Amino acid sequence: MTRHTPELRQIPSVDRLLREPAVLAADPAGALARIAARAVLAGWRARMTDGIEAPPLAALADEVAREIVALRGGTLRPVINGTGVLIQTNLGRSPLSARALDAARAVAAGYSNLEFDLEAGERGHRHAHVAARIARVCGADDATAVNNNAGGVLLVLAALCAGRKVLVSRGQLVEIGGGFRIPDVLRQSGAELVEVGTTNRTYARDFVAAMDDHVAAVLHVHASNFRLSGFVAQPPLAELAAAAHEQGCLLLDDLGSGALVPTEQFGLPHEPMPRESLAAGADVVMFSGDKLLGGPQAGCIAGRADLLEAVRRHPLARALRMDKLDLAALDATLAAYEEGTAARELPLLRMLAASPASLRRRARTVLRISDIPGRSVPSRAMVGGGSLPQEGLDSAAIALPAVAPALELAARLRGGRPAVVPRVERDLVLVDLRAVLPEQDRALAAALRAACLA
């Protein structure tokens, strides 16, 4: 039997809290109030065992009211990205274009022809809504899409290489976000990993020496989230494709980031593109939809028609399929590339193209509107999302006044409505403007003012 101390007995009951005006105002129907009250009281009981005194009844009621608001809104909510990392995986990667959002809303509002052929009046295939457009922007025979690129790699390997060997350079046995590693993905597909070359230098002859009748493919993995420099070598893709095809093997290229336009136009190094890979001889390419492509989460797969048919027919294809909202958003995003309007439509491409001078002007405007004694400072933004490692862009940030310790001020920003996620450098709270959408500037100014005056 649990023994209660006199201090714990001072905690009000759930029913007593439910009668408080603040709680009644927050949830007149009472559907969420009891859940919120139990959560708040449990938290305070735990704190009181550590010697922390509980607040008065009115303060507890206010906390329950705030918990009700949080429960009603859910835990997944919008944030303003002030980190300076554009493709911020923890913050949802690339923001969607207005056209992509409209397309998703349109199919979400009612029924759609997700798996129905309107012309034939019979069952259709969901991949058909994006297959042709992916193929066209990549210069491929055929294409499909699944729920993310790791899923795409897994599916391609399972469909084309299960029970056989796959050759991978030791320098490309990478770990992607969340601790997922290429060797693990490959083993789950049922294929056998064969490492060739060394960590820093691998040649086409290393692949040829490892080939036998049990080898199905060579897997080329773009080192998108790290960089090897110095005494290093990897064979050009065209040379690798020729070596693989001469031995009767496939060349599969995991491109990762999914760039569909030259990244040099943003002052960044070149990022390999699907069209280039296929032109160099890759049989199948796989890439993400929500990184440099600037669309929703997706794993795009493009290449030879016979290979894509085998991929679509594999049982894993159903487990990894995309939903109707992401399919609609992906198709709308790809349409902007086809029509030549991506540079002005896609938020990510606009962020990459923004000049440092325009970001400095925005920083000054936000400071003026917020009426806080912060200042505009030079900053360095990163592409992020496992794309273009160590590559940054000159940017501008707002350095907030030291009205509180940096970590406390950052926590205030994250707890606001809207939430703002800054970065802390040398005890300074910085809000980088490059990853902040221009239409968020007024909301950002209000959030900065609220945090600094709290």
N, C-alpha and C positions, 0 to 999 in steps of 0.2 A: 504493500500500500504506500502511495506517495505521501510524504510528509510535507505540508505547506508551511512556509514561514509566515509570520505576521505581515511582512512586507508584501508577499505575493497575494495574501488575502485582500490587500487594499486595491488590487486590480479589479475594475468593475466587471460585471458579467456581460456576456454578449447581448442579452436582452436589454440590459440597462443602456448600453451604447446605442442600440437600435432606436431608442426613444429620443436621442439627442437631436435638436433641430438641424445641426449641420449634416447629420447622417440622413435624416428624413428628406432634407432638401436635395441632397445628392442622388438619392434613390427612392423616390416616393413609392414605387411598387414593391421595394424590398427584395427584389430578386438577387441582387448582388451584395446587398448590405451585410448579410450574415456571413458570406464568404470573406468579405473584406475585414469585418470585425474580428473574425477568428484569426485571420492572418496577422493583423496588427497586434492583437493581444498575445499571440504566441511569440511574436518577436520581442515584445516587452518583457514577457516572463523570462525569456532567455537572457535578456540584458540584465534583469534584476538579480539573477543568480550570480552575475559578475559584480554586483554592488552598485549598479546604476539605478538611480531613483526614477520611478515612473512619473510622467507628466500629469497634470490635472486632467479631469474628465473632459473638459472642453477641448484641450489640446489633443487628447486621444480621439475625440470625435472628428476633429479637423483632419487628423491623419487617416481615419477610416474613410472620410469623404474623398480625400486624394486617392486612396487605394481604389475606391469605387470608380473614379474617373479613369484610372490606369486599367482596371479590369474591363471597363466598357470599350476602351480604345484598343486593347490588345497590346502585345509586347513588340510587335513589328510595326515600326512607324518611320516616317520620313526624317532624315537628318540633313543638315547643311554640312558639306564636306569641306572643312577648313584645314585639312591635313597637308594639302599640297600634293597628294598622291592621286592621280587622275583615275586610274583603274584600280580602285581600292576594293580588294576582295571582301574585306570585312564590312564594307559599307555598300555592297551590292554591285560592284564593278560599274559598267558603263550605264549612264542614264539614257533613257529611251527618247527618241524623237517624238514630236507631236503627231506625226503621221503614224508611227508605230503604236502610240497610245490610242489613237482613234481607231486603228484597225483592231486592236485587242478589245476595246470597249464594244465595238460593233458586234463581234461574235459572242461576247460575254452577255449581251443584253437579252438574248433569246436563243433560238436554235440556229444551227448552221449546217452547211453541207460538209462537215468534217470528214465523214467517211461515206459520202453519198455522191454518186455521179448524177448530176441534175439532167444532163443531156440524155443519158441512157436509162435513167430512172431505176438504177440498181446500186448495190453496194460499191463504194469506191475505196480509195486508199488515202490516208491522211498525208503520207509523204509527198503525194502528188502536188500539194499546194505550194511546196517550196523547191521540189526537185529540179524542175526546169530552170528556175531562176538561179539557183546555186550553180548549176551546170554552166549556164551562160556567163555568169560573172567570173567563173574559174576557167573557162575554155575547156570544159570536160565533156565526155560523152553522156554522163549520167551523174546523178547525185542523190543524196538523201540527208536526213538530219535526225539526230537523237538528242537526249536531254543535256548532255555536256560532252566536252572533248575527251575526257577520260573514258566515258562510256563509248564514244566513237572508236577510240583505239582498241578497247576491249572487244567490241563487236566485230571490228574488221579482223583482228587476230583470231577470234573464235571461229568466224565464218570461213576464213581463207587459210588458216595455218594450224588449226587444232590437230594434235597428234604428230606434228612435224617440227622441225627446227626453225628458229628465227635468229638471224645473225644481227648483233648490235655492237657497235663500237663501245669499248669500255669508257671512253670519254663522253658517252651519251646516255649512260645509265643514271638518269636524273631522278631527283625527288621533287615532286610538284607540291603545291600547297596542301596543308592538312596531313602531311606525312605519307602521302601516297607515292609509291615508287614504281618506275617503269618495270623493273624486274618482277614486282608483285603483280602488277596488272597483266603482264605477259604470262606469268604462271597460271593466273586465274582463267586465262583464255583457253588453257589446255595445250598451248604450244610450249616447246622446249627452248629455253634461252641458251644461246651460244655466244659468249663474249669473245670479241676479236680485238686485236691491236692492244694499245696501252692507254692509260688515262690521258696522256698528253699528245700521243702521236699514233694515228691509225691511217693506213693506206689501203687503196683498192686491192692490192695484192694480198692483204691480210684477209679480206673477205673471200677472195678466190681460193686461197689456201684452205679455208674452213668449209668450203662448199662440197656437198656430196648429194646423193640421191634423196636423202631425208630432209634436205633444206627446202623450205617452202618460200622463204622471203628474206630480204634484208630490210630491217627497220631503221630508218633514219630519224633521229629525234633532234629537233631544233633546240639548242641550248638557250631557251628563252629566258630563264631566270637566274643564269650565272654566266660568267665569262672566264675562259682560260686564255692566258696570254703568255708570251715568251716562246719557249721551244715547243711549239704545238703544230699539229697538222691533222686535217681531215680531208678526205678526197672530195673534189667538187661533185655535186649531185649528178651531173651528166656522166661523169666517169664512173660513178658508183652504179648508175642505172645501166650503163653499157656492160659492166662486169656482171651484174645480176642477170641481165637478160641473156647474155652469152652462155650462162650456166643454166638457163631455164628457170630462173627464180624471179619472183616479184620484187619490186621496190616499193615499199610503203613509207610515206613521209608524214610524220607527226609534226606539223608546223606550229601548233600551239596557239599563237596569238591571233591569227586570222586577218592580217593586214590586207586590204584590198586596194589601197592606194599607196604610192611611194612615200615612205616616211621622211625622205630627204627634204620634202617641201616644208617640213616643220623644223628644219635644222637638226634632225636626228639621223643617226646611221640608218642604212637600209635594212628593213625587216623583210625576210623572204615572203613572197606572196604565192598563193595557190596556183595562179596561172603560170608563174615562172617555174614552179616545181613540176607541174604536169608537162610543160614544154621541154624541160630538161630530161624527161623520161620516166618520172614517177608514175606508177600504175594506179595508185590511190593516195590521196592526200586527206588529212584530217586536221580540223582547226576549230577554234572556239568562236562562238557568236557574240559573246559579251565582253570581249577584250578590245583589240584594236579595230575590229569590225564595227563596234559601236551599237550592237543590238541586244536582244535578250539572251539569257543563258541557252546555249545550244551547242551541239557538236556536229559540225558540218562534215560530210564525207563526199568526196567527188573523185571521179576517175573513169576507168573502163566500164562500159555498160554491162558486160558479162560478170565482172567482179561485183558491181553494185547490186545486180540481181541476186547474187548469192548472199550478199550482206543483208538485203531486205528480207530474204526468206529464212534467215537464221532465227531460231526461237528467241534469242536474246533481244532481237529487234523490238518485240512487243514490250518486254520489260523496260526497255530504255527509251520508249517512244516519247515524243513531245506532246504537250497538251495543246488545245486549240488556241489559247491566248498567246503562247509563245510562238506557235506557228504563224499566227496572223502578224505578230510584231516582227518576226524574222523576215517574212515576205515583204512587209512594208519597208523595212530597213534596206533589204537588198534592192528593192525597186528604186530607192534613191540613188544607189550606185549605178544602176542601169540607166537611169535618166540623167545622170550627171549632176544631180542636185545634192549629193551627200555632204559636200563641204559646207553648205549653208543649213542643211536640215539636221545633221547629226550633232548632238551636244558635244560628244567627245572630240570630234574633228574641229569644232569651233574652239574648244578649250586648247587643243594643241596649237591652233593657229593664232591664238590671241597674242598681241604684242605686249611686251613688258610695260610700255608706255600706257596702253589702255588699261592694264591692270592697276597701275599706279593711280590713274585718274579715278578708277572705281574705288580704290582704297580710301582716297581722300574724300570722295562723296559719301561713302558709308560712315566715315568718322564724323563728317559734318552733320549728317542726319542723326546719328546716334548721340551727338553732343557729349562725348566722353573724351578725356584727355589722353587718348592713345596717339600713336604715330604710325605712318607708313614706312616700312623698312624693306630693303631688297630681300629676296627670298630665292630659293631654288626648289622648283617643283619636280616631281618624279613621275614617269609614265606609270609604273607599277603593274600589278596584275601578271607578273611573270613575263613582261614584255620589255625589251630594250634595257637590260640590267645595267645599272650604274650610269644611265643616261638621264640627264636632267634638262630643265628648261628654265631660263631666267624668269622670275616671277616677282610679285609684290605681295607683302603680307601686312596685316594690321597687328602691331604689337600693343597689347592691352596694358593699361596702367596697373601698377602694383597695388591694387586696392585690397588684395588678399594674397596669401601664399599661392604660388603658381598652380600647384596641384588642386587646391581648393577652388580657385577661379575656373580652372578647366572643368572640374566636376560641376560647378554651377552652370556652365555652358551646356554640358552634356545633359543636365537635368531640366533644361528649359523647354519651352514650347514656342517655336520649334527647337529641337536639340541641335546644338552646334558642336562638332567634333574638331577641336583645334590640335595643335601640337605644342609641346613644351620644349624649349631649348634654352639652356643656361638660365633657368629660373624665369624665362620669359614665356608668356602665353601668346602664341602666334596663330593668326587665322589667315592662311594663304588664299588669295583670291582666284587662282587659276582654276581650281576645281569647284568654285562656287558659280552656279548659274546666274547670269546677270539679273534674271527676274527674281532672284532670291535676295538681292541686295537690301531692299527695304526691310524684309523680315530679319535679315542678318543684323542690320543696324538696331532694330528693336531688341533682339536677343542679346546683343553686346551691352546695350544700355541696362537691360534688366539684370544681367549678371554682375555688372560693375556697381550697380546701385543697391544690390541686395543686402 
